Amino acid sequence: MPFVIYVLGLGIFAQGTSEFMLSGVMPSIAQDLDIPLASAGMLVSAFAIGMLVGAPLMSLVTLKMPRRAALVGFQLVFIAAHVGAALVPHFGFLLVMRVLSAMAYAGFWAMASVAAISLVDAAKQGRAMGVVVSGLSVATIIGVPGGTLLAQHAGWEAAFWAVAAMTALSTIALLIALPGGRDTTTAQPRLATELGSLMQPRLWVGYATTALTVAAQFAIFSYLGALLEDVTGLSAGLVPLVLGLYGVGAFIGLTIGGRVADRAPFTLLLVGMAAFVVAAMALAVTAHVAWATIALVVLLGAANFGVTPAVNARVFSILGETRTLGGAVNIAAFNVGIAVAPLTSGLVINSGLGLAGTAWIGAAFGVAHMGSVLLDRHLTRRHEAGTEVPTTVSELERATAAP
């Protein structure tokens, strides 16, 4: 595996820490800026909106830019937004900086995914994506507890400075590891071709799988800290440790999933999510039992993150060489899942089922994920049998050129 792919994973870790740490930093922000905690929660929504809009928009803006310049540019904008937020402690300005940093992060993530896929052959694409996405699991293990501790003992600004510093280090590493100049290994993306690639029905099924995978995770993870305290009965001091165990499970799942995704993607997607669904239903029933809950938290992290390399690899497999805009839309689909899941779980909590009810929602999203995968498999078999109508520009060209 090329070393630069690990550097891309480092960049995702540094920036992903900012996304995940906010749940632990929000109380400090609310207290320091003298705003209600619910208002501080708008910072999460602002980041999600920035990611949702930023992924496709940034991919279009940088479509003709050299890959190295675009990646470094996104990181510099991300750093500037965090430095600005730390220097100007005003809630309205902080909201704007969260949107700006999310747009830069979305652009970096989309470009990093394309770079990782392009640097390896088809047999290693799932593993390469596993390495890049592992930055998120490391962020949950190290970054989230670390950011929370910094906010508690040195102020929330210190957490933002730390993220900016980590991103700066990853930028330097990227400048060293990734060759400069325009990428000559692949043809420069064309807007018409990139837009044409989005016309494939299989691709949108793949996007649905992405959104449902993330929704299954965040339906539970968004309220996991509260569940551990209020239902399981763990002390506040133990909650970060258990959340860290979730990250450990995620890292294990990514490691295994990255090695299996290229050989048996559909099997991994179905078996991995089936394990998640079983674990989620078990959590809904045994959430009041500490030892069972802790074990299930690890399994949930491993099962959900274990399918992630195959989720991403499926999308890029369908896209083929027209992967820049399509890969960015996949990042947008990721954030659709993040946005929808907490809202759905919140409705269930308010309906009377309580925090344990979030596990049932996670299981339901998991079952929907499996249905999406089965549909993808069916459409893929039709495509491979030659019964699917060509939809992309390259497919149409091949079809009309055939004797």
C-alpha positions in Angstrom: 0.0 0.0 0.0 1.6 3.4 -1.0 2.7 5.5 1.9 0.7 8.5 0.7 -2.6 6.6 1.4 -1.7 6.5 5.1 -0.9 10.2 4.9 -4.4 10.8 3.5 -5.8 8.8 6.4 -3.8 11.1 8.8 -5.6 14.1 7.1 -9.0 12.5 7.6 -8.1 11.8 11.3 -7.1 15.5 11.9 -10.1 16.9 10.3 -12.5 14.2 11.4 -11.6 14.9 15.0 -13.2 18.3 14.6 -16.4 16.7 13.4 -16.7 14.2 16.2 -15.2 16.1 19.1 -18.0 18.7 19.1 -20.3 16.6 21.2 -17.8 16.9 24.0 -16.9 20.5 23.4 -20.4 21.9 23.1 -21.0 22.3 26.9 -17.8 24.5 27.1 -18.9 26.6 24.1 -22.4 27.1 25.5 -21.0 28.2 28.9 -18.3 30.5 27.5 -20.5 32.2 25.0 -23.5 32.3 27.4 -25.9 30.5 25.0 -28.3 27.6 25.6 -26.9 24.1 25.0 -29.6 23.6 22.4 -28.4 26.6 20.5 -24.8 25.3 20.6 -26.2 22.2 19.0 -26.7 24.2 15.8 -23.0 24.0 15.3 -23.5 20.2 14.5 -26.2 21.1 12.0 -24.0 23.8 10.4 -21.1 21.3 9.9 -23.5 18.7 8.4 -24.9 21.3 6.0 -21.4 22.4 5.0 -20.4 18.8 4.3 -23.6 18.1 2.3 -23.2 21.1 0.1 -19.4 21.2 0.0 -18.7 17.8 -1.3 -20.2 18.1 -4.8 -19.6 21.9 -5.0 -15.9 21.7 -4.1 -15.4 18.8 -6.5 -16.8 20.9 -9.4 -14.7 24.0 -8.4 -11.5 22.0 -8.3 -12.3 19.7 -11.2 -9.3 20.8 -13.3 -6.9 21.5 -10.5 -3.9 19.3 -9.8 -4.8 16.8 -7.1 -2.0 17.9 -4.8 -2.9 21.6 -5.0 -6.6 20.9 -4.3 -5.9 18.7 -1.3 -3.4 21.1 0.2 -5.8 24.0 -0.5 -8.7 22.4 1.3 -6.5 21.7 4.3 -5.3 25.4 4.4 -8.9 26.6 4.3 -9.8 24.1 7.1 -6.9 25.4 9.2 -7.8 29.0 8.7 -11.4 28.4 9.7 -10.4 26.8 13.0 -7.8 29.5 13.8 -10.5 32.1 13.0 -13.0 30.4 15.3 -10.5 30.2 18.1 -9.5 33.9 17.8 -13.1 35.3 17.4 -15.3 33.8 20.2 -18.6 34.9 18.7 -21.4 32.4 18.1 -22.5 33.8 14.7 -19.0 33.9 13.4 -18.4 30.4 14.8 -21.4 29.1 12.9 -19.9 30.5 9.7 -16.5 29.0 10.4 -18.1 25.6 11.0 -19.8 25.7 7.6 -16.6 26.8 5.9 -14.4 24.2 7.6 -17.0 21.5 6.7 -17.0 22.5 3.1 -13.2 22.2 3.0 -13.3 18.9 4.9 -15.8 17.5 2.4 -13.7 18.6 -0.5 -10.6 17.0 1.0 -12.4 13.8 1.8 -13.9 13.5 -1.7 -10.5 14.2 -3.3 -8.6 11.9 -0.9 -11.0 9.1 -1.7 -10.4 9.6 -5.5 -6.6 9.8 -4.9 -6.6 6.6 -2.8 -8.5 4.6 -5.4 -6.3 6.0 -8.2 -3.1 5.0 -6.5 -3.8 1.2 -6.3 -5.1 -1.4 -8.7 -8.7 -2.6 -8.6 -7.9 -5.6 -6.4 -6.8 -3.2 -3.6 -9.3 -0.4 -3.8 -11.4 -1.6 -0.8 -8.3 -1.9 1.4 -7.1 1.6 0.3 -10.4 3.1 1.3 -10.3 1.2 4.6 -6.9 2.9 5.3 -8.3 6.3 4.5 -11.5 5.9 6.5 -9.6 4.5 9.4 -8.7 8.1 10.2 -12.3 8.5 11.5 -12.0 5.5 13.8 -8.7 6.8 15.2 -10.5 10.2 15.7 -13.1 8.5 17.9 -10.5 6.7 19.9 -8.0 9.6 20.4 -9.4 12.8 19.0 -12.8 12.9 20.6 -11.7 12.2 24.2 -8.6 14.4 23.7 -10.7 17.3 22.5 -13.1 16.9 25.3 -10.4 17.0 27.9 -8.8 20.1 26.3 -12.1 21.9 26.3 -12.7 21.0 30.0 -9.3 22.1 31.2 -8.0 24.7 28.8 -11.2 26.0 27.1 -12.9 25.1 23.9 -10.5 27.3 21.9 -7.6 25.0 22.8 -9.4 22.1 21.1 -9.8 24.2 17.9 -6.1 25.1 18.1 -5.2 21.5 18.5 -7.2 20.5 15.4 -5.6 23.2 13.4 -2.1 22.1 14.5 -2.8 18.4 13.6 -4.1 19.4 10.2 -1.0 21.6 9.6 1.2 18.6 10.4 -0.8 16.4 8.0 -0.5 19.1 5.3 3.3 19.1 5.6 3.3 15.3 5.4 1.1 15.4 2.3 3.4 17.9 0.6 6.3 15.5 1.2 4.5 12.3 0.3 2.4 13.3 -2.7 4.3 14.3 -5.9 3.6 17.7 -7.3 2.4 18.7 -10.7 -0.6 17.6 -12.7 -1.6 14.0 -12.5 -0.6 12.3 -15.7 -1.5 8.8 -14.8 -5.2 9.3 -15.6 -7.1 11.6 -18.0 -8.2 14.9 -16.7 -11.9 14.7 -15.7 -14.4 16.3 -18.1 -17.6 17.9 -16.7 -19.9 16.3 -19.2 -18.5 12.8 -18.6 -18.6 13.3 -14.8 -22.3 14.4 -15.0 -23.1 11.5 -17.3 -21.7 9.0 -14.8 -24.5 10.1 -12.4 -27.2 8.7 -14.7 -26.6 5.1 -13.6 -29.4 3.6 -11.5 -27.0 1.3 -9.8 -25.0 4.3 -8.6 -28.0 5.8 -6.8 -28.6 2.5 -5.1 -25.0 2.6 -4.0 -25.6 6.1 -2.6 -28.6 4.9 -0.7 -26.5 2.1 0.8 -24.0 4.7 1.9 -26.7 6.9 3.6 -28.3 3.9 5.2 -25.0 2.6 6.6 -24.2 5.9 8.2 -27.8 6.3 9.4 -27.7 2.9 11.2 -24.5 4.0 13.0 -25.6 7.5 14.0 -29.1 6.6 15.0 -27.4 4.9 18.0 -24.0 6.7 18.3 -25.6 10.2 18.5 -27.2 9.3 21.8 -24.9 6.7 23.0 -23.3 8.8 25.7 -26.7 9.6 27.2 -27.8 6.0 26.9 -24.7 4.8 28.8 -25.3 7.3 31.6 -29.1 7.3 31.9 -30.0 3.7 31.0 -26.9 1.6 31.6 -26.0 3.6 34.7 -22.3 4.2 34.0 -20.6 7.2 35.7 -19.8 10.2 33.6 -16.1 9.4 33.9 -16.5 6.0 32.3 -18.5 7.2 29.3 -15.5 8.5 27.3 -13.7 5.2 27.9 -16.6 3.2 26.5 -16.9 5.5 23.5 -13.2 4.9 23.0 -14.0 1.2 22.9 -16.5 1.9 20.2 -13.6 3.4 18.3 -11.4 0.4 19.0 -14.1 -1.8 17.5 -14.4 0.5 14.5 -10.6 0.2 13.9 -10.8 -3.6 14.1 -13.8 -3.7 11.7 -12.1 -1.4 9.2 -8.9 -3.5 9.2 -10.9 -6.7 8.5 -13.3 -5.1 6.1 -10.6 -3.5 4.1 -9.0 -6.9 3.4 -12.3 -8.6 2.5 -14.1 -5.8 0.6 -12.3 -6.4 -2.7 -12.8 -10.2 -2.7 -16.4 -10.4 -1.6 -18.1 -7.0 -1.3 -21.7 -8.2 -1.3 -21.0 -10.9 1.3 -19.3 -8.4 3.5 -22.1 -5.8 3.2 -24.8 -8.3 4.0 -23.0 -10.4 6.8 -21.5 -7.3 8.4 -24.7 -5.4 8.6 -26.6 -8.5 9.7 -24.2 -8.6 12.7 -24.9 -4.9 13.3 -28.7 -5.5 13.3 -28.4 -8.4 15.7 -26.2 -6.3 18.1 -28.5 -3.3 17.9 -31.6 -5.4 18.8 -29.6 -7.0 21.6 -28.7 -3.5 22.9 -32.3 -2.4 22.8 -33.2 -5.3 25.2 -30.1 -5.3 27.4 -29.2 -1.6 27.6 -29.6 -1.7 31.4 -26.9 -4.4 31.8 -23.5 -2.8 31.9 -21.3 -5.7 30.8 -23.6 -6.6 27.9 -23.8 -3.0 26.7 -20.1 -2.5 26.7 -19.5 -5.7 24.7 -22.3 -4.7 22.2 -20.8 -1.2 21.8 -17.5 -2.8 20.6 -19.4 -5.1 18.2 -21.5 -2.3 16.8 -18.4 -0.3 16.0 -16.7 -3.3 14.4 -19.7 -4.3 12.4 -20.7 -0.9 11.0 -17.2 0.3 10.2 -16.4 -3.2 8.9 -18.7 -2.7 5.9 -17.6 0.8 5.2 -14.7 -0.1 2.8 -17.1 -2.2 0.7 -19.7 0.6 0.7 -17.1 3.0 -0.7 -15.5 0.5 -3.0 -18.9 -0.4 -4.5 -19.6 3.2 -5.5 -16.2 3.7 -7.1 -16.5 0.3 -8.9 -19.7 1.6 -10.5 -18.2 5.0 -11.4 -15.1 3.5 -13.0 -12.8 6.3 -14.2 -15.4 9.0 -13.9 -15.1 9.2 -10.1 -14.5 12.8 -9.2 -18.0 14.2 -9.0 -19.6 10.8 -8.3 -17.2 10.3 -5.3 -18.1 13.7 -4.0 -21.9 12.9 -4.1 -21.1 9.8 -2.1 -19.7 12.0 0.6 -22.9 14.0 0.5 -24.9 10.8 0.9 -22.8 10.0 3.9 -23.9 13.3 5.5 -27.5 12.7 4.5 -27.3 9.7 6.8 -25.7 11.8 9.6 -28.5 14.4 9.3 -31.5 12.1 9.1 -30.5 9.5 11.8 -30.4 11.7 14.9 -33.7 13.4 14.0 -35.4 10.0 13.6 -34.0 8.7 16.9 -35.0 12.0 18.6 -38.6 11.4 17.5 -38.5 7.8 18.9 -37.0 9.1 22.2 -39.8 11.7 22.6 -42.4 9.1 21.7 -41.9 7.3 24.9 -39.6 4.5 23.9 -36.7 6.3 25.5 -33.0 6.1 24.7 -33.0 2.4 24.3 -35.4 2.9 21.4 -32.5 4.4 19.3 -31.1 0.9 19.0 -34.3 -0.3 17.3 -34.0 2.7 14.8 -30.4 1.7 14.1 -31.5 -1.9 13.5 -34.3 -0.7 11.1 -31.8 1.4 9.1 -29.5 -1.7 9.0 -32.3 -3.8 7.5 -33.0 -1.2 4.9 -29.2 -1.2 4.1 -29.4 -4.9 3.4 -32.4 -4.4 1.1 -30.4 -1.8 -0.8 -27.4 -4.1 -1.1 -29.6 -6.9 -2.5 -31.0 -4.5 -5.1 -27.5 -3.4 -6.0 -26.5 -7.1 -6.4 -29.5 -7.7 -8.7 -28.8 -4.7 -10.8 -25.1 -5.6 -11.0 -25.9 -9.1 -12.3 -28.1 -7.6 -15.0 -25.4 -5.2 -15.9 -22.7 -7.9 -16.1 -25.1 -10.0 -18.2 -25.5 -7.1 -20.7 -29.2 -6.6 -20.1 -28.8 -3.2 -18.5 -29.2 -0.1 -20.8 -26.0 1.9 -21.1 -26.3 5.2 -19.3 -22.9 6.8 -18.9 -21.0 8.7 -21.7 -18.3 6.0 -21.9 -20.9 3.2 -22.0 -22.8 4.9 -24.8 -19.6 5.4 -26.8 -18.7 1.7 -26.4 -22.2 0.6 -27.3 -22.4 2.7 -30.5 -18.8 1.7 -31.5 -19.5 -2.0 -31.1 -20.0 -4.0 -34.4 
